[in-house]
Amino acid sequence: MQLFKRTYSILLLTLSLLSAASVAAEKTILPETEGLWEYTSLVTSKGEDRPLTGIFLIKNGTFLQQSMYKSEPFDQQGSMAHAGTCWAGGAGLRLAADQTLHVYPLAKAPTSKLDSDGATEHDLKVTRNGDNLTLVFSAGAGTVQTLKRVGSGDDMQVYQLADGKLALSDGYFILVSGSPQGSVSGHGKYEQNGKVLTLNAISWSQSDGLNHRNLKDVSFKAFFDGKTLNLPDGKTFNVVD
């Protein structure tokens, strides 16, 4: 009886270790996607070319993405932002977004200008050629995004916010924060002097569902002590982890 119990215990331990190894294998990184990437093009699944300005950070199982379409009038351009986790799997790279934000400035009431879809998952086919990366959504059958590497991401600092993430990497910042009640997203270069964070935003989008605000090529000073990010307009983001 004791021998049976011991054998059974060993079997359970072995199965547990195999299960843990399987989960770990599923969550490994995809090295060729690691780094900070700047958008060069986006073509929809219908073949429509949509010029945009944006950034995509993929590093150590974390990703942040923020972009805004590039056309005129600028104030009417939509934006999108995502933040979550990523790993090697599916057609190449799997994304699990905790925040999925789309702003549609031309939406008319009662349709909201803000879509906050919450948690979403994406399966991407990946092709890398030097410093150029191609991501094809829907496992290779959807939107095609091309990007150019602008940083390694090795110095990445990511701060978990209540409704998103703030990342600092390679001299760039990426802010993704939102819920159905409102969103703020942006990216650009930054400079830090003590607790003063100078944000030189390349693109910036805010919406509460009824109203929106697009900004580009603007600079403003924020306060950040590693625990709270305070913007000049009074918006505050608390680091929760």
C-alpha positions in Angstrom: 0.0 0.0 0.0 2.8 2.4 0.9 4.6 1.5 -2.4 1.3 2.3 -4.3 1.0 5.7 -2.5 4.6 6.5 -3.2 4.3 5.6 -6.9 1.1 7.6 -7.2 2.7 10.6 -5.6 5.7 10.4 -8.0 3.2 10.1 -10.9 1.3 13.2 -9.8 4.6 15.2 -9.3 5.7 14.2 -12.8 2.5 15.2 -14.4 2.6 18.5 -12.5 6.1 19.2 -13.8 5.2 18.3 -17.3 2.1 20.5 -17.1 4.2 23.4 -15.8 6.8 22.9 -18.5 4.1 22.9 -21.2 2.6 26.2 -19.9 6.1 27.7 -19.8 6.8 26.5 -23.3 3.6 28.2 -24.5 4.7 31.5 -23.0 8.2 31.8 -24.5 9.2 34.9 -26.3 9.6 35.2 -30.1 13.1 36.7 -30.4 12.7 38.2 -33.8 9.9 40.4 -32.7 11.7 41.8 -29.6 12.3 45.6 -29.6 10.8 49.0 -30.3 9.2 49.4 -33.7 7.9 52.3 -35.6 5.1 51.9 -38.1 5.9 52.3 -41.9 2.5 51.1 -43.3 -0.8 49.5 -42.7 -3.0 47.7 -45.3 -6.4 46.4 -44.2 -7.7 42.9 -45.0 -9.6 44.5 -47.8 -6.5 45.9 -49.4 -7.0 49.5 -48.2 -3.8 51.5 -47.6 -4.1 53.5 -44.3 -1.1 55.7 -43.6 -0.4 56.1 -39.9 2.0 57.3 -37.3 2.6 54.8 -34.5 4.8 52.7 -32.3 4.9 49.1 -31.2 6.9 47.8 -28.2 7.4 44.1 -27.8 9.7 42.9 -25.0 9.9 40.2 -22.4 6.3 39.0 -22.8 4.9 42.6 -22.7 3.6 44.7 -25.6 2.2 48.2 -26.0 0.9 49.7 -29.2 -0.3 53.2 -30.1 -1.0 54.8 -33.4 -3.0 57.5 -35.2 -4.1 57.6 -38.8 -2.2 60.2 -40.9 -4.4 62.3 -43.1 -6.3 65.6 -43.0 -8.2 67.1 -41.3 -6.0 65.9 -38.5 -8.7 66.4 -35.8 -10.9 63.8 -37.5 -8.3 61.0 -37.6 -8.9 57.8 -35.6 -6.5 56.2 -33.3 -5.9 52.8 -31.7 -4.0 51.6 -28.7 -3.4 48.2 -27.0 -1.4 46.9 -24.1 -1.0 43.4 -22.7 1.1 40.3 -22.9 2.6 38.3 -25.8 4.3 35.0 -26.5 5.4 32.7 -29.3 2.4 30.6 -30.5 -0.2 30.2 -33.2 1.0 31.5 -36.6 4.0 33.1 -34.9 3.1 35.7 -32.2 0.1 35.7 -29.9 -1.1 38.9 -28.3 -3.5 39.1 -25.3 -4.5 42.7 -24.9 -5.9 43.9 -21.6 -6.8 47.3 -23.1 -8.1 47.5 -26.7 -8.9 51.2 -27.5 -10.2 52.7 -30.7 -11.3 56.4 -31.1 -13.6 57.3 -33.9 -13.8 61.2 -34.1 -16.5 61.1 -36.8 -18.9 59.0 -34.9 -22.3 60.7 -34.3 -24.4 60.3 -31.2 -25.7 58.0 -29.9 -22.7 56.1 -31.3 -19.7 56.6 -28.9 -16.5 58.1 -30.3 -14.7 55.6 -28.1 -14.6 51.8 -28.3 -13.0 50.2 -25.3 -13.2 46.5 -26.1 -11.3 45.3 -23.0 -9.5 42.0 -23.4 -8.9 40.7 -26.9 -6.6 38.1 -28.4 -4.7 38.2 -31.7 -2.8 35.6 -33.8 0.0 37.2 -35.9 2.1 35.8 -38.7 5.6 37.3 -38.4 8.3 38.0 -41.0 11.6 39.7 -40.1 14.1 41.1 -42.6 16.9 42.9 -40.8 15.4 45.9 -39.0 12.1 45.5 -40.8 9.2 43.6 -39.4 5.9 42.5 -41.0 2.9 41.5 -38.8 -0.1 39.9 -40.5 -3.1 39.6 -38.2 -5.7 36.8 -38.3 -2.9 34.2 -38.6 -1.7 35.7 -41.9 -5.1 36.4 -43.5 -5.9 39.9 -42.1 -4.4 43.4 -41.7 -0.8 43.8 -42.7 1.4 46.1 -40.6 5.0 46.9 -41.5 7.4 48.4 -39.0 11.0 49.5 -38.7 13.1 48.9 -35.6 14.1 52.0 -33.7 15.3 50.4 -30.4 16.2 47.2 -28.7 13.9 47.6 -25.7 16.7 46.5 -23.4 16.2 49.4 -21.1 12.4 49.1 -21.0 10.6 50.2 -17.9 6.9 49.2 -17.7 4.5 50.6 -15.1 1.2 48.9 -14.6 -1.7 51.4 -14.3 -5.2 50.8 -13.2 -6.5 50.7 -16.8 -3.4 50.3 -18.8 0.4 50.7 -19.0 3.1 53.3 -19.2 6.4 52.3 -20.9 9.7 54.1 -21.2 12.2 52.6 -23.6 15.0 53.8 -25.9 14.2 57.4 -25.2 10.5 56.9 -26.1 7.4 56.8 -24.0 4.1 54.9 -24.7 1.0 55.6 -22.7 -2.1 53.4 -23.0 -4.9 53.9 -20.6 -8.6 53.5 -21.0 -12.0 52.1 -20.1 -15.5 52.6 -21.5 -15.6 55.9 -19.5 -12.5 57.5 -21.2 -9.1 56.9 -22.8 -5.7 58.6 -23.1 -3.0 57.2 -25.3 0.1 58.6 -26.9 3.7 58.1 -27.8 6.8 60.1 -28.5 10.2 61.0 -27.1 10.8 61.9 -23.5 13.3 63.5 -21.2 13.5 62.9 -17.4 14.9 65.2 -14.9 14.2 63.9 -11.4 10.4 63.7 -11.1 9.8 65.9 -14.1 9.0 64.0 -17.3 9.0 66.1 -20.5 6.8 64.3 -23.0 7.5 65.3 -26.6 4.4 63.7 -28.1 4.4 62.5 -31.7 0.8 61.6 -31.4 -1.7 61.9 -28.6 -5.4 61.0 -28.4 -8.0 61.6 -25.6 -11.7 60.8 -25.6 -14.6 60.4 -23.2 -16.9 58.9 -25.7 -18.7 62.2 -26.5 -15.7 64.4 -27.2 -12.2 63.7 -28.4 -8.9 65.5 -28.8 -6.0 64.8 -31.1 -2.6 66.3 -30.7 0.7 65.9 -32.6 4.2 67.2 -32.2 3.5 68.9 -28.9 5.6 69.0 -25.7 4.4 69.2 -22.1 5.8 68.5 -18.7 4.3 65.8 -16.5 5.2 64.8 -12.9 6.2 61.2 -12.4 7.7 59.7 -9.2 7.3 56.0 -10.2 4.0 55.8 -8.4 1.8 58.5 -9.9 1.8 60.2 -13.3 0.3 63.7 -13.3 -0.5 65.4 -16.6 -0.8 69.2 -17.0 -4.5 69.0 -17.6 -5.1 67.4 -14.2 -5.4 63.8 -15.3 -3.7 61.4 -12.8 -2.6 57.8 -13.4 -1.6 55.6 -10.4 0.9 52.8 -10.7 -0.8 49.7 -9.2 2.0 47.1 -9.5 
